[in-house]
C-alpha cells in the first residue's frame, strides 16, 4: 500500500485526502492554517499544522517517508513551487502538483513535478462536453488525439452486438468494457446484444468517438 501526503487543505486537497482514505489508503494531510486543521481534525485523523513552504517543517512531518506527494496549492504560487521543490529534493518518488494556469504548470514541471493537473479547467471541460455530447457520462483524454469515453450506448446499436456492428472497422474505436445491471464486463462479450440501459467504455481517436457521441453515425 502506498503512502500519500496531501499538501494543502483547500477544497481540492481535502477532497483528494478523503477519497484516498475511503479507498483504504494511508494519507497525511498538512496545511499551514491552524484554524483549518482544527476544523478538519474530526474528519481526518492524520492531519497536521505544517508550514508547507518550509523545508525543515515538511521533513519533520515525515515527507521523505511518503510514496506520493500531492501539492494541492493553486493560488499561492510561492508555496506551490516551494512544496513541489522540497518534495522532489526530499526523494518523494512521485509528485503531483496543482496549477491554476499554464505558466505555473511550466514552472512546476521544470522544478521536477512528475504530473501537473488543472482541476478547475478539467471540470470545466467535462461539464462542457457533457452538455455538447449528451450521451457522454465521463471521459479521459490519453493525449491530444486519443480519449476514453464512458457513454450510453447509441440507440442505433441497441439489439445488435459488436460483431454485427463491426465497431472497430466501421467506427475506428474499441469497446473496452460494457456496464450491464451495475456490473462491468471486461472484456466485453462481442456476441452479446446491447440493451438500452447499457453503458459502454470506448477508446479511440477523439474525433471518431465524438461522432458516435453526437449520433453522427
Secondary structure, 3 states (H helix, E strand, C coil): CCEEEEECCCHHHHHHHHHHHHCCCEEEEEECCHHHHHHHCCCCCCEEECCCCCHHHHHHCCHHHCCEEEECCCCCHHHHHHHHHHHHHCCCCEEEEECCCHHHHHHHHHCCCCEEECHHHHHHHHHHHHHHCCCEEEEEECCCCEEEEEEECCHHHECCCHHHHCHHHHHCEEEEEEEECCEEECCCCCCCCECCCCEEEEEEEHHHHHHHHCCCC
